[in-house]
Amino acid sequence: MKITVKTLFGICFFLFIYSCKNEEVKAPFAEMIVNKTLLTVNETMTINFIGVADQVVIFTGDDMHNYDLREESNTGLVVNKNLFTYAYSVPGEYKIVCIASTYNDLAINLKIDTCSYIVKVIDDITDIENISCPQIVYDEVFAKKMENDEWLMVLPRRIKYGNYTPAISLTQRLRFYIQSDSTKVFINGNAFTDTSRYNLNFPLDILVKSDYGTERNYKLSTINIPEFATFSINGVVGTLVRNEFDYNTLIMQVNLPVGTDVNNIVPEFTTTSPSEKVYIGNTEQISGTSKVNFSNEVIYRLVSTLPDNPAILVESIIVINVGFQ
């Protein structure tokens, strides 16, 4: 009985294999729609497969996915649900090959069909995503993007660094964030290098040139965060206390003699630049003239403008902390 069952099982298995081998496999048909044949670097390409296949593989034509080098370990990418997206990081001309295949349940009687497209990828990127001074002692300070391709770098005059408050130079290295390794940057007519230090006391003219040849002009201006150079109440000089992580918010510590009436005081102060203005709320304050009640917390707002563009404002907040000793 056991021998009979085994024999029947073997015959059934043979018949199953034989039927699979002779199962009619539908003919594949490779056809795809590429949304664009002229792309820029990092631009997404979309391919819709509209043919007939059990499986679809795309060779994108770039490094390690070249159909002509498939015998040299270059591979295709499997298409999921007839939709394929891809972006090229290097400019060039690429041959996209679509392989459509059909087969039976045991992957026997494999049939394939192919079609191809040629796409051209150009590096036409001239957009600056960001500019920074990469090392303000230990921090990276980013510029602000303004209108008309202008950038504004806002730097502190000093920062808190441990127990020190080192001055920040306006001669700094720069870093450009551009989505292309082929794009070239020129500053004041000279090729940019990330090891050079640039004088930010004056506006920089920046030219960005893509690998494709497109050019775009930018301007980088720099301004310091405004702050008090001196501040005193009744002749007592205050001490500026800096925040290690927030360059725009400072504390001015003033220790007055015990019993000092702080309800109606005229402070005296100077700023670090003649262009800086001082406000409490929206009321401008004049040193030696404006009366202030220091019985409650007083917040000064210092505003600085670019000399060649008064519409560009930079603000800082200085909180007056009055103590008694």
ROSE-621335 format. One line per field, with one value per residue: z, y, x of N, C-alpha, C in turn; chain. Coordinates in steps of 0.02 Angstrom, whole numbers, plus 50000, padded with zeros to 5 digits. Layout:
<lumtis>
n_zz: c(Z:...) .
n_yy: c(Y:...) .
n_xx: c(X:...) .
ca_zz: c(Z:...) .
ca_yy: c(Y:...) .
ca_xx: c(X:...) .
c_zz: c(Z:...) .
c_yy: c(Y:...) .
c_xx: c(X:...) .
c: c(A:...) .
</lumtis>
This chain:
<lumtis>
n_zz: c(50000:50045:49949:49835:49858:49861:49731:49657:49702:49649:49513:49501:49537:49433:49325:49361:49353:49218:49161:49200:49132:49004:49008:48939:48912:48923:48803:48835:48836:48815:48861:48899:48979:48987:49087:49062:48952:48959:49090:49247:49362:49504:49486:49490:49395:49315:49276:49192:49175:49042:48976:48954:49076:49194:49278:49295:49254:49271:49194:49232:49172:49227:49340:49389:49349:49215:49068:48962:49027:49101:49117:49195:49330:49339:49381:49365:49418:49510:49460:49543:49553:49425:49424:49426:49496:49487:49511:49445:49494:49430:49288:49113:48971:48963:48938:48956:48994:48981:49043:49014:49078:49067:49138:49193:49338:49398:49357:49234:49057:49026:48958:48874:48840:48775:48787:48754:48808:48780:48891:48938:49054:49134:49221:49288:49398:49496:49612:49774:49924:50055:50152:50255:50397:50444:50565:50697:50818:50891:50831:50697:50594:50506:50356:50312:50193:50081:49982:49800:49769:49871:50016:50194:50318:50488:50624:50790:50900:51003:51088:51213:51278:51366:51505:51442:51333:51183:51047:50890:50732:50577:50469:50390:50355:50228:50189:50063:50023:49901:49785:49701:49646:49542:49515:49511:49613:49626:49705:49713:49587:49593:49605:49722:49876:50007:50109:50116:50192:50203:50187:50275:50305:50202:50070:49976:49809:49727:49612:49536:49442:49337:49286:49163:49111:49144:49229:49385:49488:49652:49810:49959:50114:50271:50443:50611:50763:50856:51007:51176:51201:51315:51472:51599:51762:51864:51870:51896:51817:51704:51678:51538:51506:51422:51319:51294:51188:51123:51026:51010:51122:51270:51437:51542:51682:51823:51972:52101:52235:52396:52432:52329:52231:52103:52022:51933:51830:51735:51622:51555:51401:51271:51103:50996:50867:50765:50687:50756:50842:50992:51083:51192:51191:51064:51076:51051:51135:51216:51262:51423:51426:51411:51528:51639:51720:51829:51922:51886:51772:51634:51461:51331:51159:51030:50874:50716:50554:50383:50306:50167:50138:50214:50237:50281:50431:50590:50746:50925:51092:51251:51416:51563:51715:51871:52023:52201:52314) .
n_yy: c(49939:50064:50076:50090:50214:50300:50284:50333:50464:50507:50497:50593:50709:50714:50732:50857:50941:50923:50977:51108:51144:51143:51236:51369:51520:51690:51815:51938:52118:52256:52417:52587:52746:52890:53031:53145:53184:53268:53316:53394:53390:53291:53304:53230:53090:53012:52855:52766:52605:52529:52413:52235:52115:51999:52033:52182:52264:52399:52468:52601:52661:52731:52733:52569:52525:52498:52437:52381:52332:52225:52099:52121:52136:52244:52298:52292:52386:52343:52368:52432:52403:52456:52583:52693:52789:52903:52986:53074:53101:53145:53237:53197:53085:52959:52789:52718:52562:52454:52302:52183:52040:51875:51723:51552:51468:51406:51481:51442:51428:51562:51719:51868:52045:52198:52377:52545:52708:52866:52979:53144:53222:53371:53484:53614:53693:53833:53882:53944:53866:53890:53994:54000:54050:53939:53916:53996:54018:53892:53867:53861:53986:54041:54127:54245:54232:54356:54471:54480:54403:54429:54406:54402:54408:54389:54430:54403:54520:54481:54323:54206:54097:53970:54029:54143:54286:54299:54409:54422:54401:54492:54435:54293:54115:54041:53945:53863:53803:53706:53612:53533:53463:53505:53637:53799:53927:54099:54233:54403:54401:54304:54130:54033:53965:53848:53859:53985:54148:54276:54450:54519:54645:54720:54717:54565:54515:54384:54256:54125:53984:53864:53692:53676:53801:53909:54065:54154:54294:54347:54435:54461:54529:54590:54611:54668:54606:54719:54805:54869:54976:55041:55058:55141:55177:55308:55333:55209:55079:54958:54778:54677:54529:54380:54262:54093:54022:54098:54230:54348:54390:54472:54511:54649:54681:54777:54838:54925:55044:55001:55055:55146:55250:55192:55228:55334:55364:55425:55344:55323:55288:55208:55151:55018:55058:55202:55193:55120:55110:55139:55070:55067:54963:55038:55162:55276:55287:55406:55435:55497:55577:55516:55461:55324:55193:55084:54997:54888:54749:54798:54805:54829:54867:54850:54914:54892:54946:54910:55006:55035:54995:55038:54976:54849:54770:54730:54658:54660:54601:54671:54642:54731:54703:54747:54756:54761:54818) .
n_xx: c(50042:50097:50195:50120:50054:50165:50208:50100:50102:50225:50198:50097:50165:50259:50173:50122:50234:50262:50147:50160:50274:50226:50130:50042:50120:50089:50128:50251:50246:50338:50321:50332:50302:50390:50400:50478:50610:50714:50804:50848:50986:50954:50818:50658:50617:50481:50415:50293:50236:50155:50135:50129:50161:50231:50330:50427:50575:50688:50827:50923:51030:51136:51279:51316:51193:51182:51123:51195:51304:51266:51316:51421:51396:51308:51147:50965:50819:50678:50511:50372:50203:50183:50236:50373:50501:50638:50797:50934:51101:51211:51259:51226:51203:51084:51038:50887:50824:50691:50636:50522:50445:50373:50308:50280:50207:50317:50421:50463:50485:50517:50486:50537:50531:50590:50612:50669:50727:50804:50873:50918:51019:51046:51154:51094:51091:51082:51039:51059:51046:51079:51190:51331:51431:51542:51608:51595:51684:51633:51515:51393:51341:51202:51159:51028:50900:50857:50758:50767:50881:50973:51073:51087:51204:51207:51299:51361:51443:51523:51538:51479:51593:51629:51713:51745:51730:51751:51794:51711:51773:51758:51812:51795:51779:51676:51528:51440:51281:51229:51137:51220:51370:51443:51422:51492:51564:51595:51677:51677:51734:51832:51875:51787:51846:51837:51927:51975:51974:51855:51828:51705:51667:51627:51502:51484:51503:51428:51444:51361:51386:51321:51352:51298:51308:51230:51212:51203:51179:51218:51210:51297:51278:51337:51300:51316:51247:51152:51202:51221:51359:51400:51315:51231:51165:51126:51262:51315:51393:51333:51343:51362:51280:51297:51208:51239:51185:51091:51109:51043:50976:51007:51069:51075:51161:51141:51199:51139:51160:51091:50927:50914:50811:50717:50615:50603:50711:50849:50935:51102:51180:51277:51288:51352:51365:51337:51223:51131:50978:50881:50748:50604:50476:50388:50439:50564:50720:50822:50985:51026:50916:50786:50665:50648:50558:50622:50571:50502:50530:50627:50632:50738:50742:50849:50892:50963:51019:51059:51186:51178:51051:50921:50800:50820:50819:50892:50870:50894:50869:50879:50878:50854:50925:50904:50987:51025:51149) .
ca_zz: c(50000:50048:49885:49786:49871:49838:49658:49633:49715:49601:49448:49503:49537:49365:49282:49378:49323:49146:49141:49209:49077:48942:49018:48892:48944:48882:48777:48867:48792:48851:48840:48957:48966:49028:49089:49033:48926:48976:49163:49282:49415:49563:49469:49490:49333:49327:49221:49199:49132:49015:48936:48984:49106:49263:49314:49255:49281:49236:49197:49225:49128:49262:49371:49417:49322:49143:49036:48921:49071:49147:49129:49239:49395:49338:49393:49354:49477:49501:49458:49588:49533:49360:49433:49443:49500:49493:49501:49429:49530:49386:49220:49060:48929:48990:48903:49001:48963:49017:49028:49035:49075:49088:49153:49227:49410:49420:49322:49175:48995:49034:48897:48889:48788:48798:48752:48784:48797:48796:48928:48948:49120:49135:49286:49278:49465:49518:49674:49839:49976:50116:50160:50326:50425:50475:50629:50741:50875:50888:50805:50626:50590:50439:50330:50299:50123:50073:49915:49744:49773:49921:50078:50250:50372:50551:50669:50855:50909:51048:51111:51274:51264:51432:51547:51401:51284:51128:50994:50826:50675:50515:50417:50404:50302:50209:50163:50019:50016:49833:49769:49644:49656:49481:49512:49533:49647:49622:49751:49688:49526:49604:49622:49794:49909:50075:50157:50116:50236:50164:50225:50276:50319:50141:50034:49928:49747:49718:49548:49536:49372:49334:49238:49098:49087:49169:49281:49428:49532:49720:49851:50030:50159:50340:50494:50679:50808:50896:51080:51211:51215:51386:51501:51670:51799:51919:51870:51905:51751:51700:51647:51488:51516:51358:51318:51255:51129:51091:51018:51003:51186:51319:51501:51569:51754:51856:52044:52130:52309:52430:52445:52270:52202:52032:51989:51883:51819:51666:51610:51502:51364:51203:51062:50962:50800:50760:50652:50800:50881:51053:51096:51240:51150:51002:51093:51048:51197:51207:51320:51463:51418:51422:51596:51640:51785:51835:51976:51853:51719:51575:51403:51277:51092:50990:50802:50671:50483:50336:50281:50098:50130:50279:50245:50313:50503:50634:50814:50983:51153:51311:51477:51617:51779:51924:52088:52252:52358) .
ca_yy: c(50000:50122:50081:50116:50286:50336:50282:50380:50532:50523:50508:50658:50763:50718:50762:50928:50974:50922:51024:51176:51158:51153:51288:51424:51583:51747:51852:52003:52176:52310:52486:52632:52817:52930:53097:53195:53158:53317:53324:53426:53348:53282:53310:53164:53063:52964:52808:52724:52546:52519:52353:52172:52080:51976:52072:52235:52288:52457:52487:52674:52682:52764:52689:52505:52508:52504:52375:52353:52303:52180:52041:52144:52150:52298:52270:52333:52401:52314:52416:52413:52426:52490:52652:52696:52857:52902:53051:53067:53149:53164:53253:53153:53055:52892:52744:52682:52500:52420:52231:52153:51967:51833:51655:51513:51467:51385:51525:51405:51459:51634:51759:51938:52095:52259:52441:52591:52780:52905:53041:53187:53255:53429:53516:53685:53718:53895:53904:53937:53848:53923:54017:54004:54052:53873:53907:54055:53983:53822:53867:53878:54039:54042:54191:54250:54246:54415:54477:54499:54364:54456:54369:54443:54372:54425:54402:54436:54553:54435:54267:54174:54034:53951:54088:54197:54318:54319:54450:54386:54437:54496:54399:54226:54066:54034:53880:53869:53743:53704:53542:53510:53464:53532:53709:53837:53990:54150:54290:54463:54385:54250:54065:54023:53907:53843:53871:54056:54192:54332:54511:54532:54715:54749:54668:54521:54497:54312:54230:54052:53961:53793:53652:53687:53867:53962:54105:54191:54339:54358:54483:54444:54584:54569:54661:54643:54612:54780:54798:54928:54979:55058:55072:55158:55207:55348:55326:55139:55048:54890:54725:54640:54456:54350:54195:54050:53993:54148:54290:54408:54408:54486:54540:54701:54678:54840:54831:54992:55046:54988:55115:55189:55257:55173:55240:55387:55371:55439:55307:55346:55230:55215:55090:54999:55088:55261:55177:55082:55148:55106:55079:55028:54957:55075:55230:55282:55310:55450:55432:55558:55617:55477:55437:55254:55164:55020:54957:54825:54730:54842:54772:54873:54839:54885:54903:54914:54942:54910:55074:55045:54972:55050:54936:54786:54782:54677:54677:54621:54615:54676:54646:54764:54669:54793:54727:54809:54793) .
ca_xx: c(50000:50141:50230:50070:50045:50225:50209:50049:50126:50278:50167:50062:50215:50286:50122:50117:50293:50254:50095:50187:50321:50189:50080:50048:50141:50070:50185:50260:50249:50372:50304:50333:50295:50436:50368:50522:50673:50765:50799:50903:51014:50911:50748:50627:50589:50428:50402:50234:50236:50087:50135:50105:50218:50226:50380:50458:50638:50714:50897:50921:51084:51192:51328:51293:51127:51190:51099:51249:51354:51230:51357:51475:51366:51259:51080:50906:50778:50611:50456:50318:50136:50188:50260:50444:50528:50711:50830:51005:51143:51267:51235:51248:51151:51074:50992:50843:50800:50637:50631:50458:50451:50317:50330:50229:50213:50383:50468:50486:50461:50524:50486:50553:50528:50624:50607:50717:50723:50865:50859:50976:51018:51091:51164:51078:51074:51115:51006:51093:50998:51100:51259:51347:51499:51538:51640:51600:51715:51612:51448:51384:51291:51175:51134:50956:50886:50816:50730:50811:50944:51018:51080:51110:51238:51202:51349:51370:51509:51557:51496:51501:51628:51655:51719:51772:51685:51795:51766:51701:51802:51719:51849:51771:51768:51606:51506:51382:51240:51203:51122:51259:51442:51474:51411:51550:51548:51647:51666:51711:51770:51881:51847:51778:51876:51811:51981:51992:51935:51830:51816:51633:51653:51598:51460:51518:51468:51433:51421:51353:51385:51306:51390:51265:51329:51186:51242:51158:51216:51193:51246:51299:51295:51346:51286:51323:51190:51162:51204:51248:51430:51400:51249:51239:51109:51154:51335:51335:51399:51307:51383:51323:51283:51279:51179:51284:51152:51048:51150:51001:50947:51060:51049:51119:51157:51160:51192:51135:51162:51027:50888:50909:50744:50723:50550:50605:50783:50871:50998:51147:51205:51303:51282:51414:51365:51294:51160:51086:50928:50861:50676:50565:50415:50399:50460:50636:50752:50880:51030:51029:50854:50725:50655:50626:50541:50655:50543:50482:50577:50629:50660:50758:50746:50900:50880:51016:51002:51115:51198:51156:50982:50889:50741:50839:50826:50914:50852:50915:50832:50921:50837:50890:50915:50926:50995:51047:51203) .
c_zz: c(50000:49981:49833:49795:49846:49762:49629:49644:49665:49533:49446:49500:49468:49318:49295:49347:49248:49122:49148:49152:49013:48949:48971:48930:48897:48861:48812:48814:48832:48821:48903:48933:49014:49027:49059:49008:48934:49050:49189:49337:49475:49549:49463:49421:49351:49266:49238:49150:49109:48971:48973:49012:49175:49308:49268:49291:49238:49248:49183:49184:49163:49296:49406:49393:49246:49110:48995:48962:49120:49161:49175:49304:49396:49342:49376:49419:49463:49506:49501:49565:49472:49366:49458:49444:49513:49482:49491:49466:49488:49317:49168:49019:48949:48948:48955:48964:49009:48995:49057:49027:49097:49096:49188:49301:49435:49385:49264:49114:49000:48966:48916:48827:48817:48756:48787:48766:48811:48833:48937:49014:49119:49206:49275:49344:49482:49584:49734:49891:50042:50112:50235:50337:50467:50544:50665:50809:50873:50857:50730:50622:50517:50420:50319:50225:50118:50002:49863:49749:49818:49984:50132:50303:50434:50601:50736:50857:50954:51065:51178:51257:51328:51478:51509:51357:51226:51077:50929:50769:50617:50455:50431:50342:50288:50185:50123:50014:49948:49814:49705:49660:49597:49477:49543:49562:49641:49669:49729:49630:49532:49625:49698:49817:49982:50129:50161:50166:50197:50211:50220:50297:50260:50107:49983:49868:49732:49651:49553:49463:49371:49283:49168:49068:49111:49227:49321:49478:49598:49754:49924:50070:50230:50388:50563:50718:50853:50971:51111:51217:51288:51408:51575:51698:51860:51926:51881:51837:51754:51666:51600:51497:51453:51368:51271:51190:51092:51087:51019:51069:51239:51383:51521:51645:51784:51931:52077:52206:52338:52445:52386:52244:52127:51993:51931:51869:51745:51655:51555:51467:51298:51168:51025:50892:50799:50728:50697:50839:50939:51067:51159:51210:51083:51014:51093:51112:51180:51270:51356:51460:51438:51493:51594:51712:51788:51893:51950:51798:51659:51519:51349:51211:51051:50917:50762:50599:50441:50309:50211:50085:50197:50290:50280:50386:50539:50706:50866:51043:51211:51370:51532:51683:51834:51990:52138:52295:52404) .
c_yy: c(50062:50133:50110:50191:50325:50338:50332:50452:50553:50537:50576:50716:50772:50752:50837:50968:50978:50972:51096:51194:51174:51205:51347:51488:51641:51785:51920:52059:52235:52378:52529:52704:52854:53002:53152:53162:53208:53334:53365:53379:53350:53293:53240:53148:53011:52921:52767:52666:52533:52456:52294:52135:52053:52012:52122:52259:52346:52463:52563:52702:52716:52711:52630:52486:52515:52436:52341:52320:52254:52116:52058:52170:52212:52268:52320:52342:52378:52369:52390:52445:52473:52563:52651:52768:52853:52972:53038:53122:53175:53180:53205:53129:52981:52853:52705:52621:52469:52348:52205:52077:51934:51762:51619:51510:51447:51424:51488:51438:51535:51668:51832:51981:52158:52319:52490:52663:52810:52968:53079:53224:53311:53456:53591:53719:53779:53920:53893:53923:53881:53944:54020:54024:53989:53866:53974:54027:53909:53814:53881:53928:54045:54111:54187:54268:54304:54415:54493:54466:54396:54413:54414:54397:54416:54392:54438:54470:54511:54378:54242:54106:54013:54012:54148:54226:54344:54362:54409:54429:54439:54470:54325:54181:54062:53963:53892:53801:53746:53630:53520:53516:53496:53608:53745:53904:54036:54208:54347:54447:54328:54186:54056:53961:53907:53852:53944:54093:54255:54390:54529:54603:54750:54696:54628:54509:54423:54293:54154:54031:53885:53758:53661:53755:53924:53998:54143:54231:54348:54412:54462:54505:54557:54627:54629:54652:54673:54765:54863:54921:54995:55070:55085:55189:55242:55340:55256:55103:54975:54842:54685:54565:54423:54280:54152:54026:54042:54213:54354:54430:54413:54513:54592:54702:54743:54832:54900:54989:55034:55054:55162:55190:55244:55188:55290:55406:55385:55402:55340:55284:55251:55149:55077:55028:55148:55246:55141:55128:55105:55121:55041:55024:54989:55146:55233:55313:55350:55449:55499:55600:55577:55449:55366:55232:55094:54978:54890:54810:54776:54805:54824:54834:54881:54866:54932:54905:54939:54981:55086:55020:54978:55007:54869:54800:54719:54700:54632:54644:54617:54688:54677:54730:54713:54756:54779:54776:54849) .
c_xx: c(50043:50176:50183:50060:50104:50227:50160:50072:50180:50249:50132:50110:50245:50237:50114:50174:50285:50202:50119:50235:50284:50134:50093:50065:50124:50132:50191:50262:50278:50353:50301:50325:50341:50410:50411:50585:50730:50755:50857:50926:50967:50837:50718:50598:50537:50417:50340:50239:50165:50084:50106:50165:50198:50276:50413:50521:50662:50789:50900:50979:51142:51235:51295:51223:51126:51173:51154:51303:51322:51269:51416:51447:51322:51189:51025:50868:50706:50558:50398:50253:50139:50210:50332:50466:50603:50738:50904:51045:51201:51239:51262:51189:51146:51023:50952:50815:50748:50634:50565:50464:50386:50343:50273:50244:50282:50439:50502:50454:50462:50527:50499:50543:50560:50605:50653:50701:50791:50844:50925:50967:51069:51096:51155:51061:51116:51085:51052:51041:51015:51172:51272:51419:51504:51568:51649:51620:51695:51543:51448:51326:51268:51151:51059:50946:50837:50785:50784:50880:50995:51016:51109:51140:51236:51248:51350:51438:51553:51510:51522:51531:51663:51655:51744:51717:51728:51758:51763:51727:51753:51759:51837:51774:51693:51591:51442:51347:51204:51195:51156:51333:51478:51467:51471:51528:51609:51629:51710:51757:51820:51846:51844:51816:51852:51864:52000:51948:51918:51812:51742:51616:51619:51555:51502:51474:51481:51404:51419:51344:51374:51350:51363:51283:51286:51220:51189:51198:51180:51235:51241:51322:51299:51333:51294:51258:51201:51163:51230:51324:51441:51329:51259:51175:51138:51229:51360:51334:51374:51355:51339:51335:51256:51250:51221:51252:51108:51086:51109:50969:51001:51029:51100:51109:51183:51147:51197:51141:51093:50992:50881:50837:50750:50659:50555:50678:50797:50937:51039:51176:51236:51293:51347:51419:51318:51226:51110:51041:50903:50787:50656:50496:50429:50421:50536:50663:50815:50921:51032:50967:50792:50722:50624:50612:50571:50630:50517:50533:50570:50665:50674:50761:50794:50892:50938:50994:51065:51125:51171:51085:50946:50827:50756:50857:50851:50901:50885:50874:50881:50877:50880:50874:50947:50928:51020:51100:51228) .
c: c(A:A:A:A:A:A:A:A:A:A:A:A:A:A:A:A:A:A:A:A:A:A:A:A:A:A:A:A:A:A:A:A:A:A:A:A:A:A:A:A:A:A:A:A:A:A:A:A:A:A:A:A:A:A:A:A:A:A:A:A:A:A:A:A:A:A:A:A:A:A:A:A:A:A:A:A:A:A:A:A:A:A:A:A:A:A:A:A:A:A:A:A:A:A:A:A:A:A:A:A:A:A:A:A:A:A:A:A:A:A:A:A:A:A:A:A:A:A:A:A:A:A:A:A:A:A:A:A:A:A:A:A:A:A:A:A:A:A:A:A:A:A:A:A:A:A:A:A:A:A:A:A:A:A:A:A:A:A:A:A:A:A:A:A:A:A:A:A:A:A:A:A:A:A:A:A:A:A:A:A:A:A:A:A:A:A:A:A:A:A:A:A:A:A:A:A:A:A:A:A:A:A:A:A:A:A:A:A:A:A:A:A:A:A:A:A:A:A:A:A:A:A:A:A:A:A:A:A:A:A:A:A:A:A:A:A:A:A:A:A:A:A:A:A:A:A:A:A:A:A:A:A:A:A:A:A:A:A:A:A:A:A:A:A:A:A:A:A:A:A:A:A:A:A:A:A:A:A:A:A:A:A:A:A:A:A:A:A:A:A:A:A:A:A:A:A:A:A:A:A:A:A:A:A:A:A:A:A:A:A:A:A:A:A:A:A:A:A:A:A:A:A:A:A:A) .
</lumtis>
